[in-house]
Amino acid sequence: MRVMYFAWLRERVGLGAEEIETGAATVADLVEELRAREPRYAAAFADMRAVRVAVDQETTDLAAPLAGAREVAFFPPVTGG
């Protein structure tokens, strides 16, 4: 699965994207796997209220299933004017 990080999440993780093998059933499970990897991931996902997620380019929430997903993107809330 391709996991992509945007804005300050990319800065904290140190990568824009990576290919990972995961057994995570939901986005929340994936976040827990990532947090456990090393401190930079733990820092990036410390406050999930400040993180949005998209699965296969569809905005969703942490309960979203990952079965069959090819891409997960994490990004900060977007504001516009």
Contacts in CASP RR format, 6 or more apart in sequence:
PFRMAT RR
TARGET T0000
AUTHOR 0000-0000-0000
METHOD contacts of the structure
MODEL  1
MRVMYFAWLRERVGLGAEEIETGAATVADLVEELRAREPRYAAAFADMRA
VRVAVDQETTDLAAPLAGAREVAFFPPVTGG
1 19 0 8 1.000
1 20 0 8 1.000
1 21 0 8 1.000
1 22 0 8 1.000
1 66 0 8 1.000
1 69 0 8 1.000
1 70 0 8 1.000
1 71 0 8 1.000
1 72 0 8 1.000
2 17 0 8 1.000
2 18 0 8 1.000
2 19 0 8 1.000
2 70 0 8 1.000
2 71 0 8 1.000
2 72 0 8 1.000
3 17 0 8 1.000
3 18 0 8 1.000
3 19 0 8 1.000
3 20 0 8 1.000
3 30 0 8 1.000
3 34 0 8 1.000
3 71 0 8 1.000
3 72 0 8 1.000
3 73 0 8 1.000
3 74 0 8 1.000
4 16 0 8 1.000
4 17 0 8 1.000
4 71 0 8 1.000
4 72 0 8 1.000
4 73 0 8 1.000
4 74 0 8 1.000
5 13 0 8 1.000
5 14 0 8 1.000
5 15 0 8 1.000
5 16 0 8 1.000
5 17 0 8 1.000
5 44 0 8 1.000
5 73 0 8 1.000
5 74 0 8 1.000
5 75 0 8 1.000
6 16 0 8 1.000
6 73 0 8 1.000
6 74 0 8 1.000
6 75 0 8 1.000
6 76 0 8 1.000
7 75 0 8 1.000
7 76 0 8 1.000
8 76 0 8 1.000
9 44 0 8 1.000
9 51 0 8 1.000
9 74 0 8 1.000
9 75 0 8 1.000
9 76 0 8 1.000
10 16 0 8 1.000
12 40 0 8 1.000
12 43 0 8 1.000
12 44 0 8 1.000
13 40 0 8 1.000
13 41 0 8 1.000
13 44 0 8 1.000
14 40 0 8 1.000
22 30 0 8 1.000
22 33 0 8 1.000
22 66 0 8 1.000
23 29 0 8 1.000
23 33 0 8 1.000
24 30 0 8 1.000
24 32 0 8 1.000
24 33 0 8 1.000
24 66 0 8 1.000
25 65 0 8 1.000
25 66 0 8 1.000
25 67 0 8 1.000
26 62 0 8 1.000
26 63 0 8 1.000
26 64 0 8 1.000
26 65 0 8 1.000
26 66 0 8 1.000
27 53 0 8 1.000
27 55 0 8 1.000
27 60 0 8 1.000
27 61 0 8 1.000
27 62 0 8 1.000
27 63 0 8 1.000
27 64 0 8 1.000
27 66 0 8 1.000
27 72 0 8 1.000
28 62 0 8 1.000
28 63 0 8 1.000
29 66 0 8 1.000
30 66 0 8 1.000
30 72 0 8 1.000
31 45 0 8 1.000
31 48 0 8 1.000
31 62 0 8 1.000
34 41 0 8 1.000
34 44 0 8 1.000
34 45 0 8 1.000
35 41 0 8 1.000
35 42 0 8 1.000
35 45 0 8 1.000
36 42 0 8 1.000
44 74 0 8 1.000
45 51 0 8 1.000
45 74 0 8 1.000
48 62 0 8 1.000
50 76 0 8 1.000
50 77 0 8 1.000
51 74 0 8 1.000
51 75 0 8 1.000
51 76 0 8 1.000
52 59 0 8 1.000
52 74 0 8 1.000
52 75 0 8 1.000
52 76 0 8 1.000
52 77 0 8 1.000
52 78 0 8 1.000
53 59 0 8 1.000
53 60 0 8 1.000
53 61 0 8 1.000
53 62 0 8 1.000
53 64 0 8 1.000
53 72 0 8 1.000
53 73 0 8 1.000
53 74 0 8 1.000
53 75 0 8 1.000
54 60 0 8 1.000
54 72 0 8 1.000
54 73 0 8 1.000
54 75 0 8 1.000
55 64 0 8 1.000
55 66 0 8 1.000
55 69 0 8 1.000
55 71 0 8 1.000
55 72 0 8 1.000
56 69 0 8 1.000
56 70 0 8 1.000
56 71 0 8 1.000
57 71 0 8 1.000
57 73 0 8 1.000
66 72 0 8 1.000
END
